[in-house]
Amino acid sequence: MDVHGRIREILAETIREELAPDQQHLSTEDLIKALRRRGIIDDVMKELNFVTENVDQELPSSPKQPVGFDKQSTLKKTNIDPTRRYLYLQVLGGKAFLEHLQEPEPLPGQVCSTFTLCLHYRNQRFRSKPVPCACEPDFHDGFLLEVHRESLGDGTRMADSTTMLSISDPIHMVLIKTDIFGETTLVASYFLEWRSVLGSENGVTSLTVELMGVGTESKVSVGILNIKLEMYPPLNQTLSQEVVNTQLALERQKTAEKERLFLVYAKQWWREYLQIRPSHNSRLVKIFAQDENGINRPVCSYIKPLRAGRLLDTPRQAARFVNVLGYERAPVIGGGGKQEQWCTLLAFLCRNKGDCEDHANLLCSLLLGYGLEAFVCVGTKAKAVPHAWVMTCGTDGTITFWESLTGHRYIHKPINIDEPPLAEQAKPLYPYRTIGCVFNHQMFLGNCQPSDAVETCVFDLNDESKWKPMSEEAIKSVCAPGATTSLPPFPPLCASTIDASVTSNEIEMQLRLLVSEHRKDLGLTTVWEDQLSYLLSPALASYEFERTTSISAGNEEFQDAIRRAVPDGHTFKGFPIHFVYRNARRAFATCLRSPFCEEIICCRGDQVRLAVRVRVFTYPESACAVWIMFACKYRSVL
């Protein structure tokens, strides 16, 4: 239903017909009557399902589907609360996405690269429908954003213009490109200042937003979006544009002053740190880091205690979730060193992959949410490769390292350098070599022990002769929530939109096809045994359980079932493998590189029966752990 269009036509008609020369004004009632006469209101009411469910705050929203009337979608389910104030944001197409100037028009049904726009505003997340990549991408989506203050008992009152002017949260927009193989890239990340709508006539305004690239291309324009903002219900009184501009200028000024003072303090702290020992100059003490837009921000601002609601139950499950998000170093054009780019949380989650620092920041935030004392550590791995990982300090002084890329945990026992050389010293299991600093949302500590080697490091963070702290007040002035308007707000996690059993089946069927084709090329026939495939399920479930809890369970039953299923004189071979992506062809190519797996897939012999089982475990943000097991049984002929 093109509701907007039809209403406009009817209103124009009504005004022409009914506005007699003596009647200067049509009331809202008259217009509603005209719409009702033509049956429009009934049509709309039929399409709208009003839902009154009290959503508990603990339940994080799944990415809201765009709400709005447009030519393709009808409004299925929307919570519109008449006592709340909403901002209706429409994205009305894009232009000048010059990188896609040469792209041919996709044929109907043809798979093509797509753009998706992800939005976050005050704990609400939205995602547009994917549109084909083009020079002028055809975005036509509306998003209904609720605007209200939670503090000071204002939660129940509808926000007026002045209240809304004091809400400085921007709308964070992230543009993601998904290629035909399902690989995602971050195209742009933009903070939209929406408050200009408060000073515009009728509370409606149209903007063109220029999106800039990310990382090394943060000064290059990638395209332009046409955006329309509208307050709903309409504002009784709008503010003057002057008032809005003054407020924004004041906020910018305050933020700039706080950031300047912090920079002065950080320089002073660094000078003092270098005076302890000149060798400190080479330690990895990272006070500022660049985000995807090339803006330098204090590292403490990348962390905030984050609660996962009911999506993750334990800290170890959180570590597993962070581990199944993909790992990808920031892209760099040409050779040379590592391009460093820390991402805002929304950009990391929407792209579903990021560098080790992104993983460590997210894991640290989740562990802080679980009430642990967690820090991000910055240091090096073997071969002096810079790395970031997470550390938790137990109340009994136990220090645990969490590797955010693998989900492994290591207990740290420092080697005492004063011991006699022949004394028995435990060999560390962790891969970390040196450590320069540790930080979380409130603290920043530089390592000032004689050696920065992790194995000899003592993590008594209160001892200022070992760890030089930064002033917590200084950190709070720029990193506390709401301290400055330049801090990106932290989005809530979203539930997975992937159906685990459907996806497991799809991948399994694709793999069967690939195996059969591969064997056919070798001149071999393929006989599948469904019962044997089913028997592999418990093994896959126990592998995932072990990854999440570090406890192995249920192996005896699996082995017993396999022994019963494989008759005397037959041999059984099985090969489990784990992926964090859902591309069957890519997984199969990787499996063939393993000699064990290749041996099973290309098995020759008497009475060969093959089996494959896939089990997808879903995590928030559509992250997945995919376990695959190939197996075969055949009569041993000697």
URTALIN-V479356 format. One record per residue. N is the residue number from 1. RES is the residue in three letters. SS is DSSP state (helix for helix, strand for strand, loop for the rest). D_CENTER is the distance of its C-alpha to the mean C-alpha in whole Angstrom. Layout:
N:RES:SS:D_CENTER ; N:RES:SS:D_CENTER
This chain:
1:MET:loop:33 ; 2:ASP:loop:33 ; 3:VAL:helix:34 ; 4:HIS:helix:34 ; 5:GLY:helix:36 ; 6:ARG:helix:39 ; 7:ILE:helix:39 ; 8:ARG:helix:39 ; 9:GLU:helix:42 ; 10:ILE:helix:44 ; 11:LEU:helix:44 ; 12:ALA:helix:45 ; 13:GLU:helix:48 ; 14:THR:helix:49 ; 15:ILE:helix:49 ; 16:ARG:helix:52 ; 17:GLU:helix:53 ; 18:GLU:helix:54 ; 19:LEU:loop:54 ; 20:ALA:loop:58 ; 21:PRO:loop:59 ; 22:ASP:loop:60 ; 23:GLN:loop:57 ; 24:GLN:loop:54 ; 25:HIS:loop:51 ; 26:LEU:loop:49 ; 27:SER:loop:48 ; 28:THR:helix:44 ; 29:GLU:helix:46 ; 30:ASP:helix:48 ; 31:LEU:helix:45 ; 32:ILE:helix:44 ; 33:LYS:helix:47 ; 34:ALA:helix:47 ; 35:LEU:helix:43 ; 36:ARG:helix:45 ; 37:ARG:helix:48 ; 38:ARG:loop:46 ; 39:GLY:loop:44 ; 40:ILE:helix:40 ; 41:ILE:helix:39 ; 42:ASP:helix:40 ; 43:ASP:helix:38 ; 44:VAL:helix:35 ; 45:MET:helix:36 ; 46:LYS:helix:36 ; 47:GLU:helix:32 ; 48:LEU:loop:31 ; 49:ASN:loop:30 ; 50:PHE:strand:30 ; 51:VAL:loop:28 ; 52:THR:loop:29 ; 53:GLU:loop:27 ; 54:ASN:loop:26 ; 55:VAL:loop:23 ; 56:ASP:loop:22 ; 57:GLN:loop:20 ; 58:GLU:loop:19 ; 59:LEU:loop:17 ; 60:PRO:loop:14 ; 61:SER:loop:14 ; 62:SER:loop:12 ; 63:PRO:loop:11 ; 64:LYS:strand:15 ; 65:GLN:strand:17 ; 66:PRO:loop:18 ; 67:VAL:loop:21 ; 68:GLY:loop:24 ; 69:PHE:loop:27 ; 70:ASP:loop:27 ; 71:LYS:loop:30 ; 72:GLN:loop:27 ; 73:SER:loop:26 ; 74:THR:loop:28 ; 75:LEU:loop:26 ; 76:LYS:loop:26 ; 77:LYS:loop:25 ; 78:THR:strand:24 ; 79:ASN:loop:25 ; 80:ILE:loop:27 ; 81:ASP:loop:28 ; 82:PRO:loop:32 ; 83:THR:loop:32 ; 84:ARG:loop:28 ; 85:ARG:strand:28 ; 86:TYR:strand:25 ; 87:LEU:strand:24 ; 88:TYR:strand:24 ; 89:LEU:strand:22 ; 90:GLN:strand:23 ; 91:VAL:strand:22 ; 92:LEU:strand:25 ; 93:GLY:strand:25 ; 94:GLY:strand:24 ; 95:LYS:strand:26 ; 96:ALA:loop:27 ; 97:PHE:loop:24 ; 98:LEU:helix:27 ; 99:GLU:helix:25 ; 100:HIS:helix:25 ; 101:LEU:loop:29 ; 102:GLN:loop:30 ; 103:GLU:loop:28 ; 104:PRO:loop:31 ; 105:GLU:loop:30 ; 106:PRO:loop:29 ; 107:LEU:loop:31 ; 108:PRO:loop:31 ; 109:GLY:loop:29 ; 110:GLN:loop:28 ; 111:VAL:loop:24 ; 112:CYS:loop:23 ; 113:SER:loop:20 ; 114:THR:strand:18 ; 115:PHE:strand:16 ; 116:THR:strand:14 ; 117:LEU:strand:13 ; 118:CYS:strand:10 ; 119:LEU:strand:12 ; 120:HIS:strand:11 ; 121:TYR:strand:15 ; 122:ARG:loop:16 ; 123:ASN:loop:14 ; 124:GLN:strand:14 ; 125:ARG:strand:11 ; 126:PHE:strand:13 ; 127:ARG:strand:12 ; 128:SER:loop:15 ; 129:LYS:loop:17 ; 130:PRO:loop:17 ; 131:VAL:strand:20 ; 132:PRO:strand:22 ; 133:CYS:loop:22 ; 134:ALA:loop:25 ; 135:CYS:loop:26 ; 136:GLU:loop:26 ; 137:PRO:loop:23 ; 138:ASP:loop:24 ; 139:PHE:loop:22 ; 140:HIS:strand:23 ; 141:ASP:strand:21 ; 142:GLY:strand:22 ; 143:PHE:strand:19 ; 144:LEU:strand:21 ; 145:LEU:strand:20 ; 146:GLU:strand:22 ; 147:VAL:strand:23 ; 148:HIS:loop:25 ; 149:ARG:loop:25 ; 150:GLU:loop:25 ; 151:SER:loop:27 ; 152:LEU:loop:31 ; 153:GLY:loop:31 ; 154:ASP:helix:30 ; 155:GLY:helix:28 ; 156:THR:helix:31 ; 157:ARG:loop:32 ; 158:MET:loop:31 ; 159:ALA:loop:30 ; 160:ASP:loop:33 ; 161:SER:helix:32 ; 162:THR:helix:33 ; 163:THR:helix:30 ; 164:MET:helix:28 ; 165:LEU:helix:29 ; 166:SER:loop:28 ; 167:ILE:loop:24 ; 168:SER:loop:23 ; 169:ASP:loop:19 ; 170:PRO:loop:18 ; 171:ILE:strand:16 ; 172:HIS:strand:13 ; 173:MET:strand:13 ; 174:VAL:strand:11 ; 175:LEU:strand:13 ; 176:ILE:strand:11 ; 177:LYS:strand:14 ; 178:THR:strand:15 ; 179:ASP:loop:18 ; 180:ILE:loop:20 ; 181:PHE:loop:19 ; 182:GLY:loop:16 ; 183:GLU:loop:14 ; 184:THR:strand:12 ; 185:THR:strand:12 ; 186:LEU:strand:11 ; 187:VAL:strand:14 ; 188:ALA:strand:14 ; 189:SER:strand:13 ; 190:TYR:strand:15 ; 191:PHE:strand:16 ; 192:LEU:strand:19 ; 193:GLU:loop:22 ; 194:TRP:loop:23 ; 195:ARG:helix:26 ; 196:SER:helix:28 ; 197:VAL:helix:29 ; 198:LEU:helix:31 ; 199:GLY:helix:33 ; 200:SER:loop:34 ; 201:GLU:helix:37 ; 202:ASN:helix:36 ; 203:GLY:helix:32 ; 204:VAL:strand:31 ; 205:THR:strand:30 ; 206:SER:strand:29 ; 207:LEU:strand:27 ; 208:THR:strand:26 ; 209:VAL:strand:23 ; 210:GLU:strand:23 ; 211:LEU:strand:20 ; 212:MET:strand:20 ; 213:GLY:loop:18 ; 214:VAL:loop:16 ; 215:GLY:helix:17 ; 216:THR:helix:21 ; 217:GLU:helix:21 ; 218:SER:loop:20 ; 219:LYS:loop:24 ; 220:VAL:loop:24 ; 221:SER:strand:24 ; 222:VAL:strand:22 ; 223:GLY:strand:23 ; 224:ILE:strand:24 ; 225:LEU:strand:22 ; 226:ASN:strand:25 ; 227:ILE:strand:24 ; 228:LYS:strand:26 ; 229:LEU:strand:26 ; 230:GLU:strand:28 ; 231:MET:strand:29 ; 232:TYR:strand:29 ; 233:PRO:loop:32 ; 234:PRO:loop:34 ; 235:LEU:loop:34 ; 236:ASN:loop:38 ; 237:GLN:loop:38 ; 238:THR:loop:36 ; 239:LEU:loop:36 ; 240:SER:loop:38 ; 241:GLN:helix:36 ; 242:GLU:helix:37 ; 243:VAL:helix:36 ; 244:VAL:helix:32 ; 245:ASN:helix:33 ; 246:THR:helix:34 ; 247:GLN:helix:32 ; 248:LEU:helix:29 ; 249:ALA:helix:31 ; 250:LEU:helix:32 ; 251:GLU:helix:28 ; 252:ARG:helix:28 ; 253:GLN:helix:31 ; 254:LYS:helix:30 ; 255:THR:helix:27 ; 256:ALA:helix:28 ; 257:GLU:helix:31 ; 258:LYS:helix:29 ; 259:GLU:helix:27 ; 260:ARG:helix:30 ; 261:LEU:helix:32 ; 262:PHE:helix:29 ; 263:LEU:helix:29 ; 264:VAL:helix:33 ; 265:TYR:helix:32 ; 266:ALA:helix:30 ; 267:LYS:helix:33 ; 268:GLN:helix:35 ; 269:TRP:helix:33 ; 270:TRP:helix:33 ; 271:ARG:helix:37 ; 272:GLU:helix:38 ; 273:TYR:helix:35 ; 274:LEU:helix:37 ; 275:GLN:helix:40 ; 276:ILE:helix:40 ; 277:ARG:loop:40 ; 278:PRO:helix:40 ; 279:SER:helix:38 ; 280:HIS:helix:35 ; 281:ASN:helix:34 ; 282:SER:helix:33 ; 283:ARG:loop:30 ; 284:LEU:loop:27 ; 285:VAL:loop:26 ; 286:LYS:loop:23 ; 287:ILE:loop:24 ; 288:PHE:strand:22 ; 289:ALA:strand:19 ; 290:GLN:strand:18 ; 291:ASP:loop:15 ; 292:GLU:loop:14 ; 293:ASN:loop:16 ; 294:GLY:loop:19 ; 295:ILE:loop:19 ; 296:ASN:strand:21 ; 297:ARG:strand:19 ; 298:PRO:strand:21 ; 299:VAL:helix:18 ; 300:CYS:helix:19 ; 301:SER:helix:17 ; 302:TYR:helix:13 ; 303:ILE:loop:14 ; 304:LYS:loop:15 ; 305:PRO:loop:16 ; 306:LEU:loop:13 ; 307:ARG:loop:14 ; 308:ALA:loop:13 ; 309:GLY:loop:16 ; 310:ARG:loop:17 ; 311:LEU:loop:14 ; 312:LEU:loop:15 ; 313:ASP:loop:18 ; 314:THR:loop:19 ; 315:PRO:helix:18 ; 316:ARG:helix:19 ; 317:GLN:helix:16 ; 318:ALA:helix:14 ; 319:ALA:helix:15 ; 320:ARG:helix:15 ; 321:PHE:helix:11 ; 322:VAL:helix:10 ; 323:ASN:helix:13 ; 324:VAL:helix:12 ; 325:LEU:loop:8 ; 326:GLY:strand:10 ; 327:TYR:strand:12 ; 328:GLU:loop:13 ; 329:ARG:loop:16 ; 330:ALA:loop:15 ; 331:PRO:loop:18 ; 332:VAL:loop:21 ; 333:ILE:loop:24 ; 334:GLY:loop:27 ; 335:GLY:loop:28 ; 336:GLY:loop:28 ; 337:GLY:loop:26 ; 338:LYS:loop:22 ; 339:GLN:loop:20 ; 340:GLU:loop:18 ; 341:GLN:loop:15 ; 342:TRP:loop:13 ; 343:CYS:loop:10 ; 344:THR:loop:9 ; 345:LEU:helix:6 ; 346:LEU:helix:5 ; 347:ALA:helix:6 ; 348:PHE:helix:4 ; 349:LEU:helix:1 ; 350:CYS:helix:4 ; 351:ARG:helix:6 ; 352:ASN:loop:5 ; 353:LYS:strand:8 ; 354:GLY:strand:9 ; 355:ASP:loop:12 ; 356:CYS:helix:14 ; 357:GLU:helix:14 ; 358:ASP:helix:10 ; 359:HIS:helix:10 ; 360:ALA:helix:13 ; 361:ASN:helix:12 ; 362:LEU:helix:9 ; 363:LEU:helix:12 ; 364:CYS:helix:15 ; 365:SER:helix:13 ; 366:LEU:helix:13 ; 367:LEU:helix:17 ; 368:LEU:helix:18 ; 369:GLY:helix:17 ; 370:TYR:loop:19 ; 371:GLY:loop:22 ; 372:LEU:loop:22 ; 373:GLU:loop:23 ; 374:ALA:strand:20 ; 375:PHE:strand:20 ; 376:VAL:strand:18 ; 377:CYS:strand:21 ; 378:VAL:strand:22 ; 379:GLY:strand:24 ; 380:THR:strand:25 ; 381:LYS:loop:26 ; 382:ALA:helix:29 ; 383:LYS:helix:30 ; 384:ALA:helix:29 ; 385:VAL:loop:25 ; 386:PRO:strand:23 ; 387:HIS:strand:20 ; 388:ALA:strand:18 ; 389:TRP:strand:18 ; 390:VAL:strand:18 ; 391:MET:strand:22 ; 392:THR:strand:23 ; 393:CYS:strand:26 ; 394:GLY:loop:28 ; 395:THR:loop:31 ; 396:ASP:loop:34 ; 397:GLY:loop:33 ; 398:THR:loop:31 ; 399:ILE:strand:28 ; 400:THR:strand:25 ; 401:PHE:strand:23 ; 402:TRP:strand:20 ; 403:GLU:loop:18 ; 404:SER:loop:15 ; 405:LEU:loop:15 ; 406:THR:loop:18 ; 407:GLY:loop:17 ; 408:HIS:loop:21 ; 409:ARG:strand:23 ; 410:TYR:strand:26 ; 411:ILE:strand:29 ; 412:HIS:strand:30 ; 413:LYS:loop:34 ; 414:PRO:loop:35 ; 415:ILE:loop:38 ; 416:ASN:loop:41 ; 417:ILE:loop:43 ; 418:ASP:loop:46 ; 419:GLU:loop:47 ; 420:PRO:loop:49 ; 421:PRO:loop:48 ; 422:LEU:loop:49 ; 423:ALA:loop:47 ; 424:GLU:loop:45 ; 425:GLN:loop:41 ; 426:ALA:loop:38 ; 427:LYS:loop:36 ; 428:PRO:loop:33 ; 429:LEU:loop:30 ; 430:TYR:loop:27 ; 431:PRO:loop:26 ; 432:TYR:loop:26 ; 433:ARG:loop:29 ; 434:THR:strand:29 ; 435:ILE:strand:27 ; 436:GLY:strand:27 ; 437:CYS:strand:26 ; 438:VAL:strand:23 ; 439:PHE:strand:22 ; 440:ASN:loop:19 ; 441:HIS:loop:19 ; 442:GLN:loop:23 ; 443:MET:loop:25 ; 444:PHE:strand:25 ; 445:LEU:strand:28 ; 446:GLY:strand:29 ; 447:ASN:strand:31 ; 448:CYS:loop:35 ; 449:GLN:loop:36 ; 450:PRO:loop:39 ; 451:SER:loop:37 ; 452:ASP:loop:33 ; 453:ALA:strand:33 ; 454:VAL:helix:30 ; 455:GLU:helix:33 ; 456:THR:helix:36 ; 457:CYS:loop:33 ; 458:VAL:loop:34 ; 459:PHE:loop:31 ; 460:ASP:loop:33 ; 461:LEU:loop:31 ; 462:ASN:loop:34 ; 463:ASP:loop:36 ; 464:GLU:loop:36 ; 465:SER:loop:38 ; 466:LYS:loop:36 ; 467:TRP:strand:33 ; 468:LYS:strand:33 ; 469:PRO:strand:31 ; 470:MET:loop:30 ; 471:SER:loop:31 ; 472:GLU:helix:28 ; 473:GLU:helix:30 ; 474:ALA:helix:29 ; 475:ILE:helix:25 ; 476:LYS:helix:25 ; 477:SER:helix:27 ; 478:VAL:helix:24 ; 479:CYS:helix:21 ; 480:ALA:loop:21 ; 481:PRO:loop:20 ; 482:GLY:loop:22 ; 483:ALA:loop:24 ; 484:THR:loop:23 ; 485:THR:loop:22 ; 486:SER:loop:20 ; 487:LEU:loop:17 ; 488:PRO:loop:14 ; 489:PRO:loop:13 ; 490:PHE:loop:11 ; 491:PRO:loop:9 ; 492:PRO:loop:9 ; 493:LEU:loop:8 ; 494:CYS:loop:9 ; 495:ALA:loop:11 ; 496:SER:loop:12 ; 497:THR:loop:13 ; 498:ILE:loop:15 ; 499:ASP:loop:19 ; 500:ALA:helix:19 ; 501:SER:helix:23 ; 502:VAL:helix:23 ; 503:THR:helix:21 ; 504:SER:helix:23 ; 505:ASN:helix:26 ; 506:GLU:helix:25 ; 507:ILE:helix:24 ; 508:GLU:helix:27 ; 509:MET:helix:29 ; 510:GLN:helix:28 ; 511:LEU:helix:29 ; 512:ARG:helix:32 ; 513:LEU:helix:33 ; 514:LEU:helix:32 ; 515:VAL:helix:34 ; 516:SER:helix:37 ; 517:GLU:helix:37 ; 518:HIS:helix:37 ; 519:ARG:helix:40 ; 520:LYS:helix:41 ; 521:ASP:helix:41 ; 522:LEU:loop:43 ; 523:GLY:loop:46 ; 524:LEU:loop:44 ; 525:THR:loop:44 ; 526:THR:loop:41 ; 527:VAL:loop:42 ; 528:TRP:strand:39 ; 529:GLU:loop:39 ; 530:ASP:helix:37 ; 531:GLN:helix:38 ; 532:LEU:helix:38 ; 533:SER:helix:34 ; 534:TYR:helix:34 ; 535:LEU:helix:35 ; 536:LEU:loop:32 ; 537:SER:helix:30 ; 538:PRO:helix:30 ; 539:ALA:helix:30 ; 540:LEU:helix:26 ; 541:ALA:helix:25 ; 542:SER:helix:27 ; 543:TYR:helix:25 ; 544:GLU:helix:22 ; 545:PHE:helix:23 ; 546:GLU:helix:25 ; 547:ARG:helix:21 ; 548:THR:helix:20 ; 549:THR:helix:23 ; 550:SER:loop:25 ; 551:ILE:loop:28 ; 552:SER:loop:30 ; 553:ALA:loop:31 ; 554:GLY:loop:33 ; 555:ASN:helix:34 ; 556:GLU:helix:38 ; 557:GLU:helix:38 ; 558:PHE:helix:36 ; 559:GLN:helix:39 ; 560:ASP:helix:41 ; 561:ALA:helix:40 ; 562:ILE:helix:40 ; 563:ARG:helix:43 ; 564:ARG:helix:45 ; 565:ALA:helix:43 ; 566:VAL:loop:45 ; 567:PRO:loop:48 ; 568:ASP:loop:51 ; 569:GLY:loop:51 ; 570:HIS:strand:48 ; 571:THR:strand:45 ; 572:PHE:strand:41 ; 573:LYS:strand:38 ; 574:GLY:strand:35 ; 575:PHE:strand:32 ; 576:PRO:strand:28 ; 577:ILE:strand:25 ; 578:HIS:strand:21 ; 579:PHE:strand:18 ; 580:VAL:loop:15 ; 581:TYR:loop:15 ; 582:ARG:loop:17 ; 583:ASN:loop:20 ; 584:ALA:helix:23 ; 585:ARG:helix:25 ; 586:ARG:helix:23 ; 587:ALA:helix:23 ; 588:PHE:helix:27 ; 589:ALA:helix:28 ; 590:THR:helix:26 ; 591:CYS:helix:28 ; 592:LEU:helix:31 ; 593:ARG:loop:31 ; 594:SER:loop:32 ; 595:PRO:helix:35 ; 596:PHE:helix:35 ; 597:CYS:helix:33 ; 598:GLU:helix:35 ; 599:GLU:helix:38 ; 600:ILE:helix:37 ; 601:ILE:helix:36 ; 602:CYS:loop:39 ; 603:CYS:loop:41 ; 604:ARG:loop:45 ; 605:GLY:loop:48 ; 606:ASP:strand:50 ; 607:GLN:strand:48 ; 608:VAL:strand:44 ; 609:ARG:strand:42 ; 610:LEU:strand:38 ; 611:ALA:strand:35 ; 612:VAL:strand:31 ; 613:ARG:strand:29 ; 614:VAL:strand:25 ; 615:ARG:strand:23 ; 616:VAL:strand:19 ; 617:PHE:strand:17 ; 618:THR:strand:14 ; 619:TYR:strand:12 ; 620:PRO:helix:9 ; 621:GLU:helix:6 ; 622:SER:helix:9 ; 623:ALA:strand:9 ; 624:CYS:strand:13 ; 625:ALA:strand:16 ; 626:VAL:strand:19 ; 627:TRP:strand:22 ; 628:ILE:strand:25 ; 629:MET:strand:29 ; 630:PHE:strand:32 ; 631:ALA:strand:35 ; 632:CYS:strand:39 ; 633:LYS:strand:42 ; 634:TYR:strand:45 ; 635:ARG:strand:49 ; 636:SER:loop:50 ; 637:VAL:loop:53 ; 638:LEU:loop:55
